[in-house]
């Protein structure tokens, strides 16, 4: 099921997610909802807090932009090693229409549980390494604009407040006919 992606500076996006005690059907359903939501928004990664779930779960699929990549779900991901340095122009589904250069590690090693609850370890580079760092930041209440200058961040915040207001107005317009019909 496609779920609404929260727009920064929504307060949930500043909160830390909680570890998942065990991978069960509810976590697998969350993972499926996250993939559905990410693909519907044409993204390459999504963290559970972005859809209002404060759980340590991320999904990634860089395959449209990175040869050899595949879709991955990571429960309780922990970065265990960072190597090298790179700068990448990052965007975010919670900050639509914006992209800025962010300094990241070039290679990342991450440990996580897969959708079946099995322990995994993966070393990634390129876009997948960037996406892993970006999405695990979300689990700590950090968004990519926290890595840029305060001036740029404030300009983006103002634009996102307008996006939030527009979405709220659109949602109210969409719900008005439903309320009218229900009151009959």
C-alpha positions in Angstrom: 0.0 0.0 0.0 1.3 3.4 -0.9 1.6 5.6 2.1 2.1 9.4 2.4 5.7 10.5 2.6 6.2 13.2 5.3 7.6 16.5 4.1 10.5 18.1 6.1 10.4 19.9 8.6 7.7 17.5 9.9 8.6 16.9 13.6 8.6 13.0 13.1 11.6 13.4 10.8 13.7 14.8 13.7 13.0 11.9 16.0 15.1 8.8 16.4 13.6 5.5 15.3 13.5 2.5 17.6 15.1 -0.9 17.0 12.8 -3.7 15.8 12.6 -6.5 18.3 12.0 -9.3 15.8 11.1 -9.5 12.1 7.5 -10.7 11.8 4.6 -10.3 9.4 3.9 -6.7 10.5 7.5 -5.7 9.7 7.3 -7.5 6.4 4.1 -5.5 5.6 5.8 -2.3 6.6 8.7 -3.2 4.2 6.2 -3.8 1.4 4.4 -0.5 2.1 7.8 1.3 2.1 8.8 -0.3 -1.3 5.3 0.6 -2.8 5.7 4.2 -1.5 9.3 4.6 -2.6 8.5 3.3 -6.2 5.4 5.5 -6.4 7.5 8.5 -5.6 10.4 7.4 -8.0 12.9 7.2 -5.2 15.9 4.9 -4.6 15.6 4.8 -0.8 13.1 5.3 2.0 13.3 5.1 5.8 10.3 4.1 8.0 10.2 7.5 9.7 9.5 9.1 6.4 6.1 7.4 6.4 5.5 8.1 10.1 6.8 4.8 11.5 9.6 5.3 14.1 11.1 1.9 13.4 14.7 1.1 12.3 13.8 -0.1 8.8 15.0 1.2 5.4 14.4 0.1 1.9 16.7 0.7 -1.1 16.7 0.1 -4.8 19.4 1.8 -6.8 19.1 -0.6 -9.7 17.6 2.0 -12.1 20.7 4.1 -11.7 23.4 1.6 -10.6 24.3 -1.5 -12.6 24.3 -4.7 -10.7 22.3 -3.3 -7.8 19.1 -4.9 -6.4 16.3 -4.1 -4.1 17.2 -4.4 -0.4 15.3 -4.1 2.9 17.4 -3.6 6.0 16.0 -3.9 9.5 18.1 -2.4 12.3 20.9 -1.4 9.9 24.2 -0.5 11.6 27.1 1.1 9.7 30.2 -0.7 10.9 32.8 0.8 8.6 33.2 3.9 6.5 36.0 4.3 3.9 37.2 7.1 1.6 35.3 10.3 0.8 33.0 11.5 -2.0 30.6 14.3 -2.6 27.2 13.5 -4.1 24.3 15.8 -5.1 21.5 14.3 -2.9 17.8 14.7 -3.0 15.2 13.3 -0.6 11.6 12.1 -1.0 10.8 14.2 2.2 12.3 17.3 0.6 10.8 17.2 -2.9 12.4 19.2 -5.7 15.6 20.0 -3.8 19.2 18.6 -4.2 22.5 19.7 -2.7 26.0 18.4 -2.5 26.7 16.3 0.6 30.0 14.9 1.7 29.8 11.2 2.5 32.1 8.1 2.8 32.7 6.5 -0.6 32.5 2.9 0.7 30.2 1.7 3.6 29.9 -1.7 5.3 26.5 -2.2 7.0 25.1 -5.0 9.2 21.4 -5.6 9.2 18.6 -8.1 9.4 16.9 -9.0 6.1 13.1 -9.4 5.6 13.4 -13.0 7.0 15.2 -11.9 10.1 18.6 -13.3 9.0 21.8 -11.4 9.9 23.5 -9.9 6.8 26.6 -7.8 6.2 27.1 -5.8 3.0 29.9 -3.6 1.7 28.6 -1.0 -0.8 30.0 1.8 -3.0 28.7 4.3 -5.4 25.0 5.3 -5.2 24.1 2.4 -2.9 26.7 3.6 -0.3 25.3 7.1 -0.5 21.7 5.8 -0.1 22.6 3.6 2.9 24.2 6.6 4.7 21.3 8.9 3.7 18.6 6.5 4.9 20.4 5.5 8.1 20.7 9.2 8.9 16.8 9.3 8.8 16.7 6.7 11.5 18.7 9.1 13.7 16.4 12.1 13.0 18.9 13.6 10.5 18.0 14.8 7.0 20.5 15.6 4.2 20.0 19.4 4.7 21.5 19.0 8.2 24.8 18.5 6.3 24.6 21.8 4.3 25.0 25.4 5.3 22.4 27.0 7.5 21.6 29.6 4.9 20.8 27.0 2.2 18.9 24.9 4.8 16.7 27.9 5.8 15.8 28.7 2.2 14.9 25.0 1.6 12.8 25.0 4.9 10.8 28.0 3.6 10.1 26.2 0.3 9.1 23.0 2.1 6.7 24.9 4.4 4.9 26.1 1.2 4.8 22.5 -0.1 3.3 21.4 3.3 0.7 24.2 3.1 -0.2 23.2 -0.5 -0.6 19.5 0.4 -2.8 20.4 3.4 -5.0 22.6 1.3 -5.3 19.9 -1.4 -6.1 17.3 1.2 -8.8 19.5 2.7 -10.3 20.1 -0.8 -10.3 16.3 -1.5 -12.0 15.5 1.8 -14.7 18.2 1.6 -16.9 16.3 -0.9 -16.6 13.2 1.3 -17.7 15.1 4.4 -20.6 16.7 2.5 -21.8 13.3 1.3 -21.5 11.7 4.8 -23.6 14.4 6.3 -26.6 13.7 4.0 
